[in-house]
């Protein structure tokens, strides 16, 4: 009796912290699809079921888009309100942020649009005074207190309820999409706690963003909806197609950039991205962006926070400062990755890692104490970037727009010529320089703490500050020295030549590119984010320069560096150029015990159970006999355990000395022997094999492109050894003079 005619639950699933077998998942899905197609011709009901199966993918995308868009809108609104709560409260409606409070007020004037009687700072509410040292100190103290409260709440929730909700999530998402299993990382608790603690972490004023964690949130939504459809819940390969599309939806709502989201998923996080997934990613990103636009969290009827309108074109001579900003972005990216990884390694290897709550409290305290005196670091990072990107129109009240106006000027409002900088601009430059140093240093210590923390917004802030400073410097040079040869051809006196906000935008792209090593998706995200379509060339120049400069110091971006730090089994796409052979990498090596194998018809149940107990291998090759060692196939450890356990419960006569056979026909055994156990159904008859003289360059390529879990090494059909993904990664680390033991997982 072959009791496996009806497969039971858990057969073909994987253990936690193990890699999936992409080929096996693909063939299982092909079999499932073939079965559905055959059945659909039998009756109308089966035909309808086949249609529902075909449409389930699009339905999952729709649900992911709706939920991730809604969560992003709620997070944006909550962050606005809680960030302002650190400074004051709206008396007319407690749930209004500062901006919403003054919108609804009738006493607000355009000049003082930030001041209205309904909005009161905490000190004013408690003491009745609006000016004075005591008022300033009380506001300062309460700002720090709120920040500490928010961050303590965030780290406590993560620690108690969902330890996987910390960090950005993108390194782990990349690893999961490459075929690794981390159970619970995309679970319901992680989704709930990450959403709540993301609001708290961003509101606390720490130097972090919500964009990376939103990709994790969207992937949690994708995983949640996968569990509703057996097509995805029972096939890890198909599930990863959905998660790739969910990542696109996450970036779509994080930046309001649907096309950038699809390209981000393709360029940065996905491992396997067929054309079908591209269309579905596009649909999920579209639905998510539409949902966010319906909620309108920014109140400007736009998808994006940083929408800008510049009135002047850029000139060829400006490519020089744009490229210099690209160089700065590449250098900052290299500095950040090296310092942050060194700090995170210290956190993992010293006692510092045992006190995550204390670390978050200390970093928040230092951040809040240093941030409050400087108006550019006190406000939320998103607002800061928005102000740095803005062009100085006639109605701007910002310090950055305190230029000395010519009283005889009679020009249209939107075409203001370059003017000399006033005292406000010079004091703003000093404050921005201090803010730049502060952001560069504090972000190194913030990213990687045990709270949700994204890197996009802090990186963009560093670049935007540097870019705005360079932009103002170029603008003032063009104004005071318009007769210089570099300005003569394109900048006449009284013309509006230089837009400092554009330099901030280019600087932001350069720094983000330097840290993440994105190029195509970065440029698309930046022009979708700002609406600056005609500034694609400056953005491209800066992005490519920053990548070249950063790559000169090291090929890996921040996410790859964190994958390596955590020892995840991720095969990157870099070329393998060393001249080694499969026989150099395969196990067993010389002086090691022989390979653990099963024979096709002479192993007993007890032998199998002993082998499973004494080893921790993921699977075992099956050979004709130990003498010939001719390879028959490969069987997974988990499938063996489940099948033997199930056979002992359901099949009469299966005992410890029953023979296990993997052949089509039962072996000839005496009648007095117990009933044999047939396990041919779980045997993979076509395991991937290479010969012992196959170059490792080819083996690495096979593992990367086919997503293999293991590969058997043979010579003339005789089994010699096995190469697992872990062996490949350890060999690559060894060849690059890195520690092979840093690869911890299978």
C-alpha positions in Angstrom: 0.0 0.0 0.0 1.3 3.4 -0.9 -0.3 5.5 1.8 1.0 8.7 0.2 -1.5 8.7 -2.6 -3.2 11.5 -0.7 -0.4 13.9 0.5 -0.9 15.0 4.1 -0.1 18.5 5.6 3.5 19.7 5.9 5.0 17.4 3.3 7.2 19.5 1.1 7.5 22.4 3.6 10.7 23.7 5.1 12.3 24.2 8.5 12.8 27.7 9.9 16.1 29.4 8.8 16.5 27.1 5.8 16.6 27.8 2.1 13.8 26.7 -0.3 14.4 24.6 -3.4 13.2 26.8 -6.3 13.3 24.0 -8.9 11.1 21.8 -6.6 8.6 24.6 -6.0 8.4 25.4 -9.7 7.7 21.8 -10.7 5.1 21.4 -7.9 3.3 24.5 -9.2 3.5 23.2 -12.8 1.9 19.9 -11.6 -0.8 21.7 -9.8 -1.6 23.9 -12.8 -1.7 20.9 -15.1 -4.1 19.1 -12.8 -6.4 22.2 -12.7 -6.4 22.5 -16.5 -7.3 18.8 -16.9 -10.1 19.0 -14.4 -11.5 22.3 -15.9 -12.7 20.3 -19.0 -14.8 17.9 -16.8 -17.6 20.3 -15.6 -18.7 23.9 -15.4 -17.9 24.1 -11.7 -14.3 22.9 -12.3 -14.0 25.5 -15.1 -15.2 28.3 -12.7 -12.7 27.0 -10.1 -9.9 27.2 -12.7 -10.9 30.8 -13.6 -10.9 31.7 -9.9 -7.4 30.2 -9.5 -6.2 32.3 -12.5 -7.7 35.5 -11.0 -6.5 34.9 -7.4 -3.1 36.5 -8.2 -4.8 39.8 -9.2 -7.1 39.7 -6.3 -4.2 39.3 -3.9 -2.5 42.3 -5.5 -5.7 44.4 -5.1 -5.9 43.5 -1.4 -2.2 44.2 -0.8 -2.6 47.6 -2.5 -5.7 48.6 -0.5 -4.3 47.5 2.9 -0.7 48.9 2.4 -2.1 52.2 1.0 -4.5 52.5 4.0 -1.8 51.8 6.6 0.6 54.2 4.9 -2.1 57.0 5.1 -2.8 56.3 8.7 0.9 56.2 9.6 1.4 59.6 7.8 -1.5 61.3 9.6 -0.5 59.8 13.0 3.2 60.9 12.6 2.2 64.4 11.7 0.0 64.7 14.8 2.4 63.0 17.3 5.5 65.0 16.0 3.6 68.3 16.7 2.4 66.9 20.1 6.0 67.2 21.3 5.7 71.0 21.0 2.1 71.8 21.8 -1.6 71.0 21.4 -4.6 72.1 19.5 -7.3 73.3 21.8 -10.2 73.3 19.3 -9.5 69.6 18.5 -6.9 67.5 20.2 -6.4 65.2 17.2 -5.4 68.1 14.9 -1.7 68.7 14.0 -0.3 72.2 14.1 -1.0 72.8 10.4 -4.5 71.4 10.5 -5.3 73.4 13.6 -4.3 76.7 12.0 -6.1 75.8 8.7 -9.4 75.8 10.6 -8.7 79.0 12.4 -10.4 82.3 11.3 -7.8 84.5 13.1 -4.8 83.2 11.1 -3.1 85.7 8.8 -0.9 84.7 5.8 2.2 86.3 7.3 1.8 84.5 10.6 0.3 81.3 9.2 2.1 79.2 11.9 0.6 81.1 14.7 -3.1 80.9 15.7 -4.8 81.2 19.1 -6.2 77.6 18.8 -2.6 76.2 18.8 -0.7 76.6 22.1 2.8 75.4 23.1 3.0 73.4 26.3 4.7 76.2 28.3 2.0 78.8 27.1 -0.7 76.4 28.2 0.8 75.8 31.6 2.1 79.2 32.5 0.2 81.6 30.3 3.4 83.2 29.0 4.7 83.0 25.4 8.2 84.6 25.8 11.1 84.3 28.2 13.9 82.0 29.3 11.6 80.0 31.6 9.1 79.3 28.8 11.9 78.2 26.4 13.4 75.8 29.1 10.0 74.4 29.9 9.3 73.8 26.2 12.8 72.3 25.8 12.2 69.9 28.8 8.8 68.8 27.6 10.1 68.2 24.0 12.8 65.9 25.4 10.4 64.2 27.7 7.9 63.4 24.9 10.7 62.1 22.7 11.9 59.8 25.4 8.4 58.6 26.1 7.7 57.8 22.4 11.0 55.9 21.9 10.6 54.0 25.2 7.1 52.9 24.2 8.4 51.8 20.7 11.3 49.8 21.9 9.3 48.1 24.7 6.5 47.0 22.3 9.1 45.6 19.8 11.0 43.8 22.6 7.9 42.3 24.2 5.6 41.5 21.3 7.5 41.4 18.0 11.3 41.3 18.1 11.3 41.1 14.2 9.6 44.5 14.0 12.9 46.3 14.5 15.2 47.8 11.9 14.5 48.7 8.3 13.5 45.2 7.2 14.9 45.5 3.7 18.0 43.3 4.3 15.7 40.5 5.6 13.2 41.0 2.8 16.0 40.6 0.2 17.1 37.4 1.9 13.6 36.0 2.1 13.0 36.8 -1.5 16.2 35.0 -2.4 14.6 31.8 -1.0 15.3 31.9 2.8 12.7 31.1 5.4 12.4 33.3 8.5 9.2 32.3 10.2 7.3 35.1 11.9 9.2 37.8 10.1 6.2 38.6 8.0 3.6 37.5 10.6 0.4 39.3 11.9 2.1 40.4 15.1 5.0 41.8 13.3 2.6 43.8 11.0 0.7 45.2 13.9 3.6 46.1 16.1 5.7 47.5 13.2 2.9 49.8 12.2 2.4 51.2 15.7 6.0 51.4 16.7 6.9 53.0 13.3 4.7 56.0 14.2 6.2 56.2 17.7 9.8 56.0 16.4 9.4 58.6 13.7 7.5 60.9 16.1 10.2 60.7 18.7 12.4 62.8 16.4 15.2 60.2 16.0 17.2 60.4 12.7 15.3 57.7 10.9 12.6 57.4 8.2 9.5 55.4 7.6 10.2 54.4 4.0 12.2 51.1 4.5 9.9 49.8 7.2 6.9 50.5 4.9 8.3 48.0 2.5 8.4 45.5 5.4 4.8 46.4 6.3 3.6 45.9 2.7 5.4 42.5 2.6 3.6 41.5 5.8 0.3 42.5 4.1 1.4 40.3 1.1 2.1 37.4 3.4 -1.2 37.8 5.3 -3.2 37.6 2.0 -1.1 34.7 0.7 -2.4 32.6 3.6 -5.9 32.9 2.2 -5.1 31.1 -1.0 -3.6 27.6 -1.1 -1.9 28.4 -4.4 0.5 30.8 -2.5 0.3 29.4 1.1 1.5 25.9 0.0 4.2 27.0 -2.5 7.1 29.1 -1.2 8.2 30.0 -4.7 4.8 31.5 -5.7 4.6 33.3 -2.3 7.9 35.1 -3.2 6.4 36.4 -6.4 3.6 38.0 -4.3 6.1 39.4 -1.9 8.1 41.0 -4.7 5.0 42.8 -5.8 4.2 43.8 -2.2 7.7 45.4 -1.9 6.8 47.5 -5.0 3.5 48.6 -3.3 5.5 49.5 -0.1 7.8 51.9 -2.0 4.9 53.2 -4.0 3.1 54.4 -0.8 6.4 55.4 1.0 7.3 57.9 -1.6 4.1 58.3 -3.7 6.2 56.8 -6.6 4.4 53.8 -8.2 6.8 53.4 -11.1 9.8 53.9 -8.9 8.4 51.3 -6.5 8.2 48.7 -9.3 11.8 49.5 -10.4 13.0 49.4 -6.8 11.6 45.9 -6.4 13.2 44.9 -9.6 16.6 46.5 -9.0 17.1 46.3 -5.3 15.1 43.6 -3.5 13.9 40.9 -5.8 15.8 37.8 -6.7 13.4 36.1 -9.1 11.3 38.6 -11.1 9.4 37.1 -14.1 7.4 39.3 -16.5 4.1 38.2 -14.8 5.4 39.6 -11.5 6.3 42.9 -13.2 2.7 43.4 -14.3 1.3 42.4 -11.0 3.8 44.7 -9.1 2.6 47.5 -11.4 -1.0 46.8 -10.5 -0.3 46.5 -6.7 1.7 49.8 -6.8 -1.1 51.5 -8.7 -3.8 50.4 -6.3 -1.7 51.4 -3.3 -0.9 54.8 -4.7 -4.6 55.4 -5.5 -5.6 54.4 -2.0 -3.1 56.8 -0.4 -4.2 59.6 -2.8 -7.8 59.0 -1.6 -6.8 59.4 2.0 -4.8 62.6 1.1 -2.6 62.5 4.2 -0.5 65.6 3.2 -3.6 67.8 2.6 -2.2 69.0 -0.8 -4.2 66.7 -3.1 -0.9 65.2 -4.1 0.7 61.8 -3.6 4.0 63.2 -2.5 5.3 65.4 0.3 8.1 67.1 -1.6 6.3 68.4 -4.7 8.2 71.3 -6.2 7.8 73.6 -9.1 11.0 75.3 -10.4 10.7 78.1 -12.9 14.2 78.1 -14.4 16.0 75.5 -16.5 19.4 74.1 -15.6 22.5 75.0 -17.6 25.4 72.8 -18.8 27.9 74.6 -16.5 25.9 73.5 -13.5 26.8 69.8 -14.2 30.1 70.5 -12.4 28.6 71.2 -9.0 26.0 68.4 -9.6 28.9 65.9 -10.2 30.7 67.2 -7.1 27.5 66.6 -5.1 27.6 63.0 -6.6 31.2 62.6 -5.3 30.1 63.9 -1.8 27.2 61.4 -1.9 29.5 58.5 -2.7 32.0 59.5 0.1 29.2 59.9 2.6 27.7 56.5 1.6 31.1 54.8 2.1 31.7 56.5 5.5 28.2 55.7 6.7 28.3 52.0 5.7 31.8 51.5 7.3 31.0 53.3 10.5 27.4 51.9 10.9 28.6 48.3 10.3 31.5 48.7 12.8 29.0 50.0 15.4 26.5 47.2 14.7 29.2 44.6 14.9 30.3 46.1 18.2 26.6 45.9 19.3 26.5 42.2 18.4 29.8 41.2 20.0 29.9 43.3 23.2 27.6 43.8 26.2 26.0 46.8 24.5 23.7 44.4 22.6 22.2 43.2 26.0 20.7 46.6 26.7 18.6 47.6 23.7 16.1 49.7 25.7 18.9 51.7 27.4 20.6 52.2 24.0 17.4 53.6 22.4 16.8 55.9 25.4 20.3 57.2 25.4 20.4 57.9 21.7 16.9 59.5 21.8 18.0 61.7 24.8 21.1 62.9 23.0 19.2 63.5 19.7 16.4 65.5 21.4 18.8 67.6 23.6 21.0 68.5 20.5 18.1 68.9 18.1 15.9 71.3 20.0 18.1 74.5 19.9 18.4 74.3 16.0 15.2 74.9 14.2 16.3 72.8 11.3 16.8 69.7 13.4 13.9 70.3 15.7 11.3 69.8 13.0 10.6 66.4 11.4 13.2 65.4 8.8 10.5 65.2 6.0 9.5 68.9 6.7 13.2 69.8 6.6 13.7 68.2 3.2 10.5 69.8 1.9 11.8 73.3 2.9 15.3 72.6 1.4 13.7 71.5 -1.9 11.5 74.6 -2.1 12.2 77.5 -4.5 12.2 80.9 -2.9 9.0 82.6 -4.2 7.7 86.0 -3.3 5.4 84.6 -0.6 8.0 82.4 1.2 8.6 83.4 4.9 11.5 80.9 5.5 14.9 82.1 6.7 16.4 80.5 3.7 14.5 83.1 1.5 15.7 86.2 3.4 17.3 87.9 0.4 17.8 91.7 0.0 15.1 92.8 -2.5 15.6 95.5 -5.1 12.8 98.1 -4.3 12.5 99.0 -8.0 11.8 95.4 -9.1 8.7 95.1 -11.2 8.8 91.5 -12.3 6.2 88.7 -12.3 6.0 87.0 -8.9 7.3 83.6 -10.1 10.4 84.9 -11.9 12.4 86.6 -9.1 16.0 87.4 -10.2 19.0 86.3 -8.2 19.5 88.6 -5.3 22.2 89.2 -2.6 21.8 87.0 0.5 20.4 88.8 3.6 21.3 88.1 7.3 18.6 85.4 7.5 20.3 83.3 4.8 23.7 83.6 6.5 22.4 82.5 9.9 20.4 79.7 8.1 23.7 78.5 6.5 25.4 78.3 9.9 22.4 76.4 11.3 22.3 74.0 8.3 26.1 73.3 8.6 25.6 72.3 12.3 22.5 70.3 11.2 24.6 68.5 8.6 27.3 67.5 11.1 24.6 66.4 13.6 22.7 64.3 11.0 25.9 62.6 9.7 27.0 61.5 13.2 23.7 60.6 14.8 22.3 58.6 11.9 25.3 56.2 12.2 24.3 55.3 15.7 20.5 55.3 15.1 20.2 52.8 12.1 20.2 49.3 13.4 18.7 49.9 16.9 15.8 47.8 18.1 13.1 50.0 16.7 11.7 50.4 13.2 14.2 52.6 11.4 14.4 53.5 7.7 17.4 55.0 6.0 16.0 56.8 3.0 14.9 60.0 4.7 18.0 60.6 6.9 20.3 60.0 3.8 18.2 62.4 1.7 18.4 65.0 4.5 22.2 64.9 4.6 22.3 65.3 0.8 19.6 68.0 0.7 21.4 70.1 3.4 24.8 69.8 1.6 23.0 70.5 -1.8 21.2 73.6 -0.5 24.5 75.0 1.0 26.3 74.4 -2.4 23.3 75.9 -4.3 23.3 79.1 -2.2 27.1 79.4 -2.7 26.8 79.0 -6.5 23.8 81.4 -6.6 25.8 84.1 -4.7 28.9 83.6 -6.9 26.7 84.0 -10.0 25.2 87.2 -8.6 28.5 88.8 -7.5 30.7 87.6 -10.3 28.4 87.3 -13.3 31.3 88.6 -15.5 33.3 85.4 -14.8 33.7 83.2 -17.9 31.7 80.3 -16.4 28.7 82.6 -15.7 29.0 85.0 -18.7 27.3 82.9 -21.3 24.1 82.0 -19.3 23.7 84.3 -16.4 22.9 87.9 -17.2 22.6 90.5 -14.4 19.0 90.6 -13.2 18.2 87.1 -14.4 17.0 84.1 -12.3 19.9 81.8 -13.1 20.4 79.4 -10.1 17.8 77.4 -8.2 19.3 76.3 -4.8 16.4 73.9 -4.2 17.4 71.9 -7.3 20.9 71.4 -5.8 19.2 70.1 -2.6 17.3 67.6 -4.7 20.4 66.5 -6.6 22.3 66.2 -3.3 19.5 64.1 -1.8 19.6 61.7 -4.7 23.4 61.5 -4.6 23.5 60.6 -0.8 20.7 58.1 -1.1 22.5 56.5 -4.1 25.8 56.4 -2.2 24.3 54.5 0.7 22.0 52.1 -1.2 23.8 51.9 -4.6 20.5 52.3 -6.4 20.6 54.1 -9.8 17.6 53.6 -12.2 14.9 53.3 -9.5 16.5 56.1 -7.5 16.3 58.6 -10.4 12.7 57.6 -11.1 11.7 57.8 -7.4 13.3 61.3 -7.2 11.5 62.8 -10.2 8.2 61.2 -9.1 8.8 62.4 -5.6 9.3 66.1 -6.6 7.6 66.3 -10.0 10.9 67.6 -11.4 10.7 65.8 -14.7 13.0 68.1 -16.7 15.8 67.6 -14.1 16.4 64.0 -15.0 19.9 64.6 -16.4 21.3 66.3 -13.2 19.8 63.5 -11.1 21.3 60.8 -13.4 24.7 62.5 -13.3 24.7 62.7 -9.5 23.3 59.1 -9.0 25.9 57.5 -11.4 28.8 59.6 -9.9 27.9 58.6 -6.3 27.7 54.9 -7.3 31.1 55.0 -9.1 32.7 56.8 -6.1 31.2 54.5 -3.5 31.9 51.4 -5.6 35.6 52.4 -5.7 35.7 51.9 -1.9 33.6 48.7 -1.7 31.0 47.0 -3.9 28.3 46.4 -1.3 25.5 48.8 -0.3 24.1 49.2 3.2 21.6 46.3 2.8 24.2 43.8 1.5 26.5 44.8 4.3 23.8 44.1 6.9 23.0 40.8 5.2 26.6 39.8 5.5 26.8 41.0 9.1 23.8 38.8 10.1 25.3 35.8 8.2 22.2 35.3 6.0 22.7 32.9 3.0 22.3 35.5 0.2 24.1 34.9 -3.1 24.6 38.4 -4.7 25.0 39.0 -8.4 28.7 39.7 -8.5 31.0 37.8 -10.8 32.9 34.8 -9.3 36.3 35.0 -10.9 38.4 32.4 -9.0 39.7 29.2 -10.7 38.5 26.4 -8.4 36.6 23.2 -9.1 33.6 21.5 -7.6 35.9 18.9 -6.0 37.6 21.6 -4.0 34.3 22.7 -2.3 32.2 19.5 -2.0 31.9 17.6 1.2 33.0 15.2 2.5 36.6 16.5 2.3 39.6 14.4 3.0 39.8 13.1 6.6 36.1 13.6 7.0 33.6 10.7 7.6 31.9 9.4 4.4 28.7 11.0 3.1 25.5 9.9 4.9 23.4 8.1 2.3 20.3 5.8 2.1 20.1 2.7 0.0 17.2 2.1 -2.3 15.9 -1.2 -0.8 18.1 -2.3 2.2 17.7 0.3 4.9 15.3 -0.3 7.8 13.1 2.3 9.5 15.4 2.2 12.6 18.5 2.9 10.4 16.7 6.0 8.9 15.6 7.2 12.4 19.1 6.8 13.8 20.6 8.7 10.8 18.1 11.5 11.3 18.9 11.6 15.0 22.7 11.6 14.6 22.9 14.2 11.8 21.5 17.6 11.1 21.6 17.5 7.3 18.6 18.8 5.3 18.4 15.7 3.1 20.1 12.5 2.0 21.2 11.1 -1.4 19.7 7.6 -2.2 22.0 5.1 -3.9 21.6 1.6 -5.3 24.0 0.1 -2.7 26.8 1.3 -0.5 29.3 -0.7 -2.7 28.3 0.7 -6.1 27.2 4.2 -4.9 25.3 4.7 -8.1 23.0 7.7 -7.5 19.2 7.2 -7.7 17.8 10.4 -6.2 17.6 12.7 -3.2 15.1 12.8 -0.3 14.4 15.7 2.1 15.0 15.2 5.9 11.7 16.8 6.8 9.7 14.6 4.4 11.3 11.5 5.8 10.5 12.4 9.4 6.8 13.2 8.6 6.3 10.1 6.5 7.7 7.7 9.0 5.8 9.3 11.8 2.6 9.2 9.7 3.2 5.5 8.6 3.7 4.4 12.2 0.3 5.9 13.1 -1.7 4.9 10.1 -0.1 1.9 8.5 -0.4 -1.5 10.3 2.7 -3.6 10.5 5.3 -0.8 10.1 7.9 -1.3 12.9 11.5 -0.4 13.6 13.0 -3.3 11.5 10.6 -2.7 8.5 12.6 -2.2 5.3 12.3 1.2 3.6 12.3 1.0 -0.2 12.4 3.7 -2.8 12.0 1.5 -5.9 8.8 1.0 -7.9 8.4 -2.7 -6.8 8.8 -4.1 -3.3 12.1 -6.0 -2.6 12.0 -9.8 -2.2 11.8 -10.3 1.5 10.9 -13.4 3.6 7.2 -13.8 4.7 8.3 -13.7 8.3 9.7 -10.2 8.0 7.5 -7.2 8.9 5.7 -5.2 6.2 8.0 -2.9 4.2 7.5 0.9 3.9 7.4 2.4 0.4 8.6 6.0 0.1 9.1 6.4 -3.6 6.6 9.4 -3.7 9.0 11.6 -1.7 12.1 10.7 -3.7 13.4 13.4 -6.1 14.4 11.3 -9.1 16.1 14.2 -10.9 18.4 15.9 -8.3 20.7 18.5 -9.9 24.2 17.0 -10.4 27.6 18.3 -11.6 30.8 16.4 -12.2 33.8 16.8 -9.9 35.7 18.8 -12.5 33.0 21.4 -13.0 34.5 24.9 -12.5 33.1 26.7 -9.4 32.3 29.7 -11.6 29.7 27.5 -13.3 28.5 26.0 -10.0 28.0 29.5 -8.5 26.1 30.5 -11.6 23.8 27.5 -11.4 23.0 28.1 -7.7 22.3 31.8 -8.4 20.1 31.3 -11.5 18.3 28.2 -10.6 17.9 28.9 -6.9 19.3 25.6 -5.8 19.4 24.4 -2.3 22.0 21.7 -2.9 23.8 20.0 -5.8 25.3 16.5 -5.9 28.7 15.8 -7.3 29.2 12.6 -9.3 31.7 10.9 -11.6 30.4 8.5 -14.2 27.1 8.2 -12.3 28.9 7.4 -9.0 28.2 9.7 -6.0 31.3 11.5 -4.7 29.9 14.3 -2.5 27.4 17.2 -2.1 27.7 21.0 -2.3 25.1 23.1 -0.4 24.3 26.8 -0.7 26.1 27.3 2.6 29.3 25.6 1.2 29.2 27.9 -1.9 28.8 31.0 0.3 31.6 29.9 2.7 33.9 29.2 -0.3 33.2 32.7 -1.8 33.9 34.3 1.6 37.1 32.3 1.9 38.3 33.4 -1.6 37.6 37.0 -0.6 39.6 36.7 2.6 36.5 37.0 4.8 35.6 34.8 7.7 33.8 31.7 6.2 32.2 31.0 9.7 30.2 34.2 9.4 27.7 32.3 7.1 25.5 30.9 9.9 22.4 29.5 8.2 21.7 26.8 5.6 
